[in-house]
């Protein structure tokens, strides 16, 4: 449970738009429509060399196993960090690097 | 009315066949030439319907294969409930009705000259053209999946000569004990929305008897599917933990295959080793309608919802899986049902009749889940000014509930499915 998966290219040419896909296994239980207690992620964030490039705040409308596809322009080589934060504060992390030529 | 004995009935059939062997003589005063490309659920139904209702019209059917292998009931070969000859149909019945069946492939259409060029080099002149070409497979949409790869990982999603479905069946027979069968299922739209899930059920039906420790991994590019609740009931009730369905949001989308090492590779790079692989690739319309500009940039053909005339060309009516006709499914039944409207609309022009003004289209998709286990989805559709709509409350799904309460219902639906198959193939070929 809560295994993050990330797909991004290993290399890109300078200025190229690169596609990043992320997926995390998570039931995203709101607790509204069932007797199960609430179990929700609060936020997803992607950072490039420490700067936030994408952020999403989850709400009750979010489906299980949330997946994102987004695009980042590769200006320079970069180290990505991907962080999913649970409402209870737990963090799930993945990372990846893109070389730029 | 004279009572026909078996003997005199046989003699009559013989006599009519002899007469019809010279259709040129019979129809010296032909009111037009209808050419039909594709001898499947749309095209064969159109040819038969045209001969019965418009006997003065010349009907030519162009089909590359000498016989027709249906996709419906193909999954029952995998389940061991049918054999290939039982789902293979001859065009002789259509010939006996006076259809000129040309075994060739349509290579090009010239809408201005109103001709169809055939692969053999011959050319056919038409007044009205019906095109029911079916689907094309998007080679390369799954990395590594090309024509050669279909020998290792058959798609078995087009009837063709039947070799794809028998290949898959033979591989299931040779599956090692406790082996893994993988299926890769495409995103929408694709031919036969419930088909992959009936296939999973029929493979499980076979393996339960011969190889009960085997596993079926169904990798899906979607997060939901046709008759999902009903199929999930089937799988839970009949096959326990043999089947695992992996949707796109659990990394179920297969983006590449490695036939050498028998690997399915997922969107996020997970490699799944399978002993038998069935890749149902992403689809588009058949090449003949894409190459001639009848399809738009979606890869499918926009048509008039009342006549099925293609938006892109006069006097060319396109039916079946190649069309944009949502919410109607890409099903054999819809191809059959709409073929009659298309023929009536096309030939109204030639015969002085009028086109149907408010056509109604019917669909039932039966699926077999196991022995004596049928489920269905039914809907009636009407044309609107800009497409099609399902008539509210016109159909529905089989009821859900515990098998102990619904066994008789499931058994009956399986028999209805068999009767549907016999009936629709008679409406195409007899």
Boltz contact constraints between the chains, C-beta under 6 A:
constraints:
  - contact:
      token1: [A, 5]
      token2: [B, 251]
      max_distance: 6.0
  - contact:
      token1: [A, 5]
      token2: [B, 268]
      max_distance: 6.0
  - contact:
      token1: [A, 7]
      token2: [B, 268]
      max_distance: 6.0
  - contact:
      token1: [A, 65]
      token2: [B, 249]
      max_distance: 6.0
  - contact:
      token1: [A, 65]
      token2: [B, 250]
      max_distance: 6.0
  - contact:
      token1: [A, 67]
      token2: [B, 249]
      max_distance: 6.0
